[in-house]
Amino acid sequence: MTPGVKADELVAHPVKDQLPGVDYCVNSNPSWPEAIILGFQHYLVMLGTTVIIPTVIVPQMGGGNEEKAQVIQTLLFVAGLNTLLQSWFGTRLPVVIGGSFTFIIPAVFVALSSRYNTYLDPRERFKQSMRGMQGALMIASILPILIGFLGLWRIVVRVLSPLSAAPLVLLVGLGLYVQGFPLQLAECVEIGLPGLIILILLSQYIPHMWKLKRPIFERFAVLLSIAIVWAYAALLTVTGAYNNRSPQTQFSCRVDRSGIISGASWIKFPYPWQWGAPKVDAGDAFVMMAAALVSLVESTGAFIAAARFGSVTHTPGSVISRGAGWLGLGILLNGLFGTASGSTVSVENVGLLALTRVGSRRVIQISALFMFFFSVLGKFGAVLASIPLPIIGALYCVFFALMSSAGLGLLQFCNLNSFRTKFILGLSIYLGLSVPQYFNGYVITTGDGPVHSGSAWFNKIMQVIFTSPPTVAGIVALFLDLTLARKHATTKKDSGRHWWAKFKYFDKDPRSEEFYSLPYGLSKYFPSV
């Protein structure tokens, strides 16, 4: 070694516990004006999922535009509450807690239950099916609450290595590819594709071509691109570009066909049991419980990615377990208020952390305040919620890709020259993509899942679990990593376990207390072990 030269200087790209290049980490904050604008941007990004989920579920329940607007307002309100609780008392990572696509299957399962066919009035059928979903969500929340606060989830997280975590994190983003280009953007290419191109130009090219004292385009590319493309879509609508097109095209492309603005109330405070007392059905509860477990797995991958993009150290298992418990309480709140969906970490907002390079916890908390504000003032929130979904799909293409890149980044800790590493990585990713594709394709061709037992709820449980790419990939990768050549001398180093060993327990690295300790002196009452 050359005298005076450090070992890591001889490596082109040395391994980093914390991601470099982040402008504001979890504990640092931009100026208040910038933080408010960034918080509003996070609010806009989470709106897409908040609108899509009720748009899919509410019509199956018998609801119309008014009911859809009410559910969106309620989901927004609960998302704001859950985001604040997670940032204060959960993992304390800069994550938004919003609705989850995972809960669509069990929600539709409840909505289409034959026991609601006796209600001929659509409004009454909506209320009754919503009460059934509330009961199922409240029972399902018990699972993550117990395994989180009892510390059981930390056992699972502690056995994760960078190798087994990489496919999990990768497919949390990559597994949602259908929600990006195929399902949203491609529904109206003439506004979705310009949105994608403009976002890439503003965030990646223009900052290098046009040097400014402040990083305007890097920080606010989302706001600028939405404003430009939304105005362009409005111009196409006003000039009659879609007047003679199919109803589906008009619904996707026009800026005046969402029905949310007309259905929203001016001022409305969501409150628990607003649809009536919840009802419990055992089969519904078990299916929702499977969705809660899948949501927990996916959120774990998102927590790991958010820690990287927030430029903090790897999150100890006890902290993720604590976050799992609060995620369970979030699902309980979903059931109490009646959102028709459970909670998970918003993947698109994790991607936005990477795009803006701002991982500030304060920014996320400000976004939660916007959720409260626009959920109560329904008409104002409905205007923003009526952004055409192809524009949201363009954002998803970038954010889900950035989320996936966090999984690829974990491979820096692994030995990629090992055939064991290549086998585990390749097989887990391949099965994580192909198994859910098989289950989804089976439903499309036959109208039912591939599991045919004597119990409808068990069939749906299997459908929920095996249509989740990160869950399948995580199970396969973890199993292979723990069992394949585990006694070989180089196995631990090939998997990168030695890099994460100091983060296995909370008190092994002093930085853990800096980033993850609870506020207001609560850490001494709720120690992380």
N, C-alpha and C positions, 0 to 999 in steps of 0.2 A: 504494500500500500504506500502511496506517495505521502511523505511526511507533511503534516499540516492539513491533509485533506480528509474530511469526514467520510465514513463508510457510505452513507446514503447519497453523497455527492457523486459517487462512482456509478450510481444507478440512474438511468435516464428519467424514470418516473417512480420515485420511491413510494412505498405504501404510506398512506395517510390515515390516521385515526379519525381526523376531522377533515371534511371536504374544504380545500382551499378555494379562494375566489368568491366566497360568499361575503357580500357587503355588510349585512347585518345578521348576526346570529340570534339565537333565541333570546338572550338577555340584553341585547343592544337594540336601540330603537331609532328609527329615522325621525326627522322633525315632525311635529304634530300635523301640519298641513299635508305633508307627504304621506304620513301614516294613515290619515283619514281617507285620502284618495286611494291608497293601496287597499285599505279595508273595504272600501266601496267596490273595488275591482274584484276582491275575493267574493264579495256578496254576489256580484253579477255572474261570476263563474259557477257558483253553486246553484244558481237559479235553474240551470238546464235540467239537472236531475230532479230538482224539486218540482218542476213542471211536468217532466216526462212520466214520472211514476204515477201521479194521480190521473194523467191523461190516459194511461193504459188501464188502470184499475177501476176508476170511478164509473165509467160506462158499463163495466161488467156487473157493477153493484146496482145498476138502475138509476144512477145519478146523471144529472145534466150539467150545464155550464155553471149554474149556481152552486151545486154541490162540489164540482171540481174546484171552483175558486175558493170555497170554504176549506177544502182539504189542503189546498196549496198554502193558504194563510196559516192553517194550523201546523202544517209541516215546517213552515218557515219559523214560526214562533218556537216550536220545540227544538228545532235545529240550533237556534240562537242560544237557548237555555243549555242544551247539551254541550255546545262548543265552549261556553264559559265554564261550565263545570269541569270539562276535560282539561282546559288550559289552567284552571286554578288548582284542582285537586286530583286530577288523573295523571297522565304521563307528563303533563305540563309542556308538551310539544306543540308547535304551531300548526295544529290540524283543525280543520272544520269537520264537525260531526253532522252529517246530513242523512237523507234518505238512502236506502240501499236497493239496487236492482235485484239483489238476492231474494228479497221478500215478495217479489212480484208473483212467483209461482205459488207460494202458500196463500197469498192474498186472493189470487184468482180462484184457487181451490176452495176457499171459504165462500167467495162471492157466488160461485156457480153451484153451491151445494143445493141439493134438491129440497131441503127443508125451507128454503126461502121462496119456492115457487108458489106458495099459497098466498103471497102478498102481491096483489095485482097492481096496487098503486106504486109507481116507480120510486116516489119519495119514501114511502114506508119500507119498501124492499131495501133501499139504500141504507136507511137507518138500522134496520134489523141486521143486515150483513155487516155493517160497520161495528155494531155492538159485538157480533161474533168475532170479528178481527181484534177488537180491543181485548176481549177476554183471552184470546189465544196469545196475543203479544205479551200481556201481563204475566201469564203463566210461563211463557218462553223466556222471559227476562230472568227468571230464577236461575237458569243454567249459567249464564255468564256472570251473574252476581256472585254465585257460590264459588265457581272455579276461579274467579278473579280475586275476591276478597279473602278467600281461604288460602290463597297462595298456590293453588294447584296449577294455574297456567304458567307460573314461573318455572315449574319443573320442565314443562314442554319447551319453553323459550331457552332455558339453559342448555338443553341438549342440541339446540340449533348451532350449526357451524356456518361460516360464510358460504360454504359449498351448498349446504341444504337450504340456506336462506335465499340464495341467489335465484333459483327457479321460482320460489314463492313470490319474491318481490317483483321479479320480471313479469310474471303472469298476472299479478294484480293489475298492472297496466295493460299488458298485451292481451289479456283475456277479455278486455272490454272493446276490442277493435271493432266489433259489430256496431257498437253504439256511436262510433266515429264516422268513418266514411260510408259504409254500406247502408246503415239504417237511418242516419240523420242527414249527412252532407249530400249524399247521392239522391235524396228525395227532391232536391232542387239545386242542381249543379250550378245553375247560372248565378246563384248568390252564395252558395256554399264554397265553391272552388275559389272565387275571388277573395272570399273571407280568409281562406287558408293561405293563399299567396300573399295577401296584404299583411297578415300577421307575421309570416316568416320574414318578409322584407323589412317590416318595422322593427322587429325584435333582433334580427340577426345581421342584416346587411347594412341598413342605413346607419346604425351606430358606428360602424367602421368606416363608412364613406363620409359621414358628416359628424365631425367631432364637436361636442358641446361640453360646456363646463359641468352641466348636470346630466345624468343619464336619463333623459326624458323618454326616449323611445324604448330603451330596455325595460324601464319601470312600468310604463303605461301603454305598451303596445296593444294590450287587450282592449282597453277603453277606446283607443284610437281606431282600431280595426272594426270593433262593433259599431261605433258611430258612423264610420264611412260606409260600411256594407249595409247597415240598417237604413241609412238615408237612400242608398242606391236601390234597396228592395222597395222602399216606400215610393220612390220615383217610378219603378216598374209597375207598381200596383196602381198608382194614380193615372198613369198613361194608358192603362188598359191592356198591358202586355199579357195578362192571364185571363182575360174575359172569356175567351173561347176554349180554355183548357179544361181538362178533366177535374172533377171535384177534389180528388186527391192532390193534384198539382196545385190547385188554388189554396187548399188547406195548408200545404207545405210552404208555398212561395209568397202568398199574400201576407201583408202585415196586419190585416183587419179580420182574420178568420179564426183566431184562437178561441173567441168566446169568453175569455177570462175577464176582460174589462167589464162587459155587460153583466156578468154573473157576480162580480166582486161587490162587497158592501163598502161604503165609505169608511166607516169606523166599526171595528168589531174586535173584541178581546176574546181570543180562544180561552177556553176553560175546561177543566177535567169533566169527563162524562157529559159533554155537550150534546152527544147523540143519544144519551140514555145510559142506563146501567149496563155494564158489559155482561156478556153471556159466555159461558165456557163449554166447549165441546172437546173431548179428549183427543180425538183424531186431529182436529185443527191445531190444538196446542202442541202435539208432537211434531207436526210438520213445521210450525213456526219455530219450535225449538231447534230443529235441524238448520233452519235458516239463520237463527241466532248464532249457532256454532260456526257455520260457514262465514258469517259476517265477522266473527271474532278472528278467524284465521286470516281473512283478507285484511282486516284492520291491523293485525300484527305485522303483516308485510308493509302496509302503509306507514305504520309507526317507525319501522326501521328506515324506510326511505325518507320520511320527514326529518328524522334525526340527522341523516346525511346532509340533506338540503338546508337544515337549520344550523349546520356546522357545529354540531355537538358530538360527543363521543357515542359509541354504541350504547343503546338503552339497556340497562340491566333488566334481568328477568323479573325481578320484584316490581319494578316500575311499570313494565308492560302488563303485569298481572293486576296491578292497581288500576291501570287504565282500562283493563278488561272489566273490572268490577263496575267502574263508572259508565262504561259502555252498556253494561247490563241495566244499570239504573236509567240510562237514556232510553233503552227499549221499553222499560216500565213506564216512563213518561210518554212515550209514543202510544202505549196502550191506554193510559189514563186520558189523554187528550183526544185520541182518535185520529191518527195520521194515515192509517191504512198501510203503513210501512214501518219497519224497524230502522235502527240507526247503524251507521258504519262511518269509518273515516272517508271523507270525500276525496277520491283519488285525483280528480281534476284540480283540486286546490293544492294538493301536494305537488303536482306538476307545475302549478303557478309559482310555488316557492322557488323552483329551479329556474323558471323563466325570468323572474324579477331579481333573483339572487338576494331576496329579503326573507329571512326566516324569523322575523321578529314576532314574539308572542303577542305583543301589544297590537300589532296590525290585525291579527286573527280575532282578538277580543273586540276591536272596533268593528270588524265585519259582523260579529254577533249582534252588536247594537243596531246595525242596519237591518238585520233580520227581524229584530223586534219591531223597529219603526215601521217597516213596510208590511209586516204581517198584521199590524193593527190598522194602519191606514191602507185599506185594501185596494182602493181605486188606484192610488199612486203606485203601489207594488205591482198591480195587475198590468200597468203600462209597461214596466220593465220585463215582467214575466211573459209578455206577448212577443218578445224578440223571436223571430222565425227560427225554428229548430235547426235548419241547415247551417245557420251562423254558429249556433252552439256546437254542432257537429264539427265545424272547422276548428273550433277551440279544442275539442276533445282529441282531434288528431295529433295536436302538438302536446297537450298535457299528458295524455296516456302514454305517448312515446317517451316523454321525459321521466314519467314514473317508471317505465320499464328500464330506462337507462340506469336507474339507481340499483336495480338488480344486477345489471352487467358490471357496475362499478364494484360490487362486492367480490368479483372474481380476482381483483388485484391481490386479495389475501390468499388465494388458492394457487396450487401448482398446476398450471394448465398444460404442463408437459407430461403429466401423469395420465396413463390410460384409465386408471380408476376414476379420476376426476372427469375425464371425457365421457366415460360410460354413464356415470351418475347424472351429470349435467345434461347430456343429450337425451337419455331415456326419460328423465323426469319432465323435461320441456316438451318432448314429443308426445308423451302420454297426457300431459296437462292440456295440450291442444286437441288431440285426437279423440280422447274419451268424451269430453263435453260435446264435441262435434257429433259424435255417434249418438249420444243421448238426445241432443236437440234435433238431429236429422230424423231420428226414429219418431219423435213426436210430430214432426212436420208431415211425414209420409203416412203415419197410421193414426194420428190423433191421440196417441197414448204413449207412455214411456216403455222402455224395454224390460223393466222389471214387472213381472206378472205374478204377484202373490195373492193370497186371498184377502188382503187388506189394502184398501185404496190409500189410506194414510201412509202405510209403509212404502208403497210404490212411489208416493210423492216425496217421501223423505230421501229415498235413493235418487230421485230425480233432482232434488235440491242440491244434494252433496256432489253428485257426479256431473253436474252441469257447471260447476265452479272450477275454472282452470287453475287458479292458484291453490285451491284445496287439493285437487288431484296431484298437481306437481309437488306441492309441499309434502304430502303423505309419501309419495314415491321417493323423493329425494331424501327425506329424513330416514325412512326405512333402510334404503340402500346405504346411506352414510353410516348408520349405526351397526349394520350387519355385514357389509362387504369388506373383507380383509381387515377387520377391525384390530387384529393383533399384529398387523404388519408394522414395522418400526417407523415407517414414514407416513402412516395413515393420518395421524393428527396434524402433521405439518402440511400434508397435501390438501386437507380440508380447511386449513386456516384456523383451526381451533386455538392454536397458541396465540394468535393475534387477539382473539376475543376473551382469552382466559381472565384477563384483569378486569373485564366488565361482567363477569359471571355473577359476582356478588357486589352489592351496592357500595360497600366500604373499601373495596380493593383499589379503587382509583379516586383520588380527591376531586377530579372533575365531575364525577357523578353527583356529588352533593351540590356543586355549583349550579348544575343545570336542572336537576330533577327534585331537589328538596321542596317540600310543601311550604307554602307561605304562612305568614302569621304565627310562626313558631309551632305549627301543627306536626312537624316531623318528629318531635319527641314523643307525641302521643300516638302517632301512626308511623313507626319506624319501618324503613325498607330493609329487608334482610334477604 
